[in-house]
């Protein structure tokens, strides 16, 4: 991962460490298996970067409020189902914003 500004590849790499398809993540049991992923994603979302500005604003706002300790946001995102839903939505957004193309290009290069 980049240490200065997050870009598409940073998010794709992070999500890949948790498996190839997180589309059904919101249906997973309510436990803390994805708590670290959620923390990592929120920390990426609050960093200023040109790529982050292409993401839906509610992702960035929620991450800022969560990390700033906003009581309503923290209470809402304390529920694993809500965190999973946010992660799933963000994953889909990332894949639509070029993540699928990046993964295909990486797979093609690896197959050479």
Buried (B, 14 or more C-beta within 10 A) or exposed (E): EEEEEBBBBBBBEBBEEBEEEBEEBBEBEEEEEBEEBBEBBBEBBBBEBEBBEEBEEEBBBBBBBBBEEBEEBEEBBEEBEBBBBBBBBBBEBBBEBBBEEBBEEBEEEEEE
